[in-house]
């Protein structure tokens, strides 16, 4: 219903637009452009294709297709791109968003209902966007008596810690944000922060149900951290490296899951417990302790923690793929060139369509197989939620301490036997090296 | 804490001690409800020592609506729609015993076909109630699929009842003297199809829920209430039958046509939470069996309602009639002074009897067992508050 105010004058309307344009132009010319130029004067500009990347060159590259590819090529090899976009946060957040949508649809199908349907015309694909917008517009309520700094910081800490685990996951050969030599230990060390954040947050919210939830999170960590470490130990023994990329590379003959099925199972169960997903969602058990340690979260605070937990899901699924499913290894199915003969031709547009210089068949193949595997692992993690009730805390501790630890040792001894027998391991009968 | 009396003494002693030294740092005081996902219209005040519950006090009365007093100001027919409000999912059963009591006071007998139709409606409502109960039991234990499946299948039975009575949930179908109206012409075939499908689904419920090892771990051997305790505490229905007492009003004092029906009283001897969760499921299976027999034996022709005048006068006297509802024995005690309204009407509900067992089951168990034990008591807060 287009309604006009009673005192509407067209001249005033035009005048306000002209005034707005004037203000913007004045601000840009007097303030923003000088700031940009002063900044550019003091920072060293990168060299692309033998030329210094000035703003003018950047604009010319946007117009000329033949000069676009080098700048893109330059950018995808910067650390910023890696951390923010491709193997890092952006990619993981995209997968997390897809996971949330798939989870809702998959659970809906399992439970004989429809799931999100209306937002975004096609099967409700924009439901997540709508939910995010809703959470953004919600008021954030801080309970009285809360420890304000920690209460505000904890959700951000949660997301950034999850992103720190994501940074360690290699997606393809050489495509990892942080290629740490002790990558596996680093991943476990960062993962151990989550219960502490939960406990801090629950303590800071000054409420009973969050406090019980935080304590439960701590119990869960104690119960499952040790089988979690131990199940990854034989992998390290077999590949004689803690670097996650090296671990993935060492599986190019056979995947670890064929030798270590029990450990893969234990790792899977433990990662479900780490993720606080059903059946291990004790810290958030809604029929017992309202929403556990998330009880006092409101608005985007809750949204951030959810984003963090799905980033964590991606990271743990990635860790599973790297440790047990051979990382990015798989048969080469991509052709050496996207369009044959594009490299030798002189047509810049054809080269651009063929992504000449950007397209690396080995990398693309690695990413493809990694994605296939991670989707399967994530789906397995999601299905568990549909078929199981919540476990009880004493059964959880009993399972963690008595059953899973013993199971990990069984497979550890099998691996040691095979290594001393000279079957696998460095210099073995079936060995990569 | 060997016997029930010891446990009662222990609870009383703890209650006194806790109220004396209220600032005991060891214990945490939790108020589960009335606004809590694990309790609706109801509150349990719990004191936990670590993870163990040392004191539990069910606090009922949040939805007390004075149904009994309201009944004294309306005549026997006007009472029907508001008396089914306490448990709308089981509305035929809560009106069933009222109809039986009024029939006894007025001195009429419903026609044979009316008795059969009433029994079919009661059994279908038992299915509606129990599927709803099972759905909530599923979500209480964190099993979201078990919430969705029974809720979805419940719709099919509700459709059936809608065809039968004209209303989805609150039917006001059973009236003194029979049922309000006759069933539609092809109801029998529709009902059989639906019941056959529902029995198939019941098998799937068992596979995904009752045979799940995690559920078994959580419920087996938890909240034990043995035979003697159950009888002493006065619990009824599935809770009593789960404690090994084969007690079913349909068998003990058969009403209408139940003495012609061949069915077993489902009971279990394990006395634990799993038994209390499993007996309603067995009841549902038995209900399907009963409905099939009722449809088979129902006479095809005949009236379904004995006509009475709208403002009927009852003979002076008193009566107590009860039926087996989804939650156990549901009885009406009605005193009539010969006028058109009841002089006094008292509803004895299964929920109110069952909730009395809650403190004895909760004390000594873990906080995580609270939802499992509480909802397995087959308790409907609104019915208990009346």
Boltz contact constraints between the chains, C-beta under 6 A:
constraints:
  - contact:
      token1: [A, 110]
      token2: [B, 145]
      max_distance: 6.0
  - contact:
      token1: [A, 111]
      token2: [B, 145]
      max_distance: 6.0
  - contact:
      token1: [A, 111]
      token2: [B, 148]
      max_distance: 6.0
  - contact:
      token1: [A, 112]
      token2: [B, 152]
      max_distance: 6.0
  - contact:
      token1: [A, 113]
      token2: [B, 148]
      max_distance: 6.0
  - contact:
      token1: [A, 278]
      token2: [B, 142]
      max_distance: 6.0
  - contact:
      token1: [A, 279]
      token2: [B, 214]
      max_distance: 6.0
  - contact:
      token1: [A, 286]
      token2: [B, 37]
      max_distance: 6.0
  - contact:
      token1: [A, 287]
      token2: [B, 37]
      max_distance: 6.0
  - contact:
      token1: [A, 287]
      token2: [B, 38]
      max_distance: 6.0
  - contact:
      token1: [A, 287]
      token2: [B, 140]
      max_distance: 6.0
  - contact:
      token1: [A, 287]
      token2: [B, 371]
      max_distance: 6.0
  - contact:
      token1: [A, 288]
      token2: [B, 368]
      max_distance: 6.0
  - contact:
      token1: [A, 288]
      token2: [B, 371]
      max_distance: 6.0
  - contact:
      token1: [A, 386]
      token2: [B, 145]
      max_distance: 6.0
  - contact:
      token1: [A, 388]
      token2: [B, 214]
      max_distance: 6.0
  - contact:
      token1: [A, 389]
      token2: [B, 141]
      max_distance: 6.0
  - contact:
      token1: [A, 389]
      token2: [B, 142]
      max_distance: 6.0
  - contact:
      token1: [A, 389]
      token2: [B, 143]
      max_distance: 6.0
  - contact:
      token1: [A, 389]
      token2: [B, 214]
      max_distance: 6.0
  - contact:
      token1: [A, 389]
      token2: [B, 215]
      max_distance: 6.0
  - contact:
      token1: [A, 390]
      token2: [B, 141]
      max_distance: 6.0
  - contact:
      token1: [A, 390]
      token2: [B, 142]
      max_distance: 6.0
  - contact:
      token1: [A, 391]
      token2: [B, 214]
      max_distance: 6.0
  - contact:
      token1: [A, 392]
      token2: [B, 218]
      max_distance: 6.0
  - contact:
      token1: [A, 392]
      token2: [B, 368]
      max_distance: 6.0
  - contact:
      token1: [A, 393]
      token2: [B, 368]
      max_distance: 6.0
  - contact:
      token1: [A, 395]
      token2: [B, 217]
      max_distance: 6.0
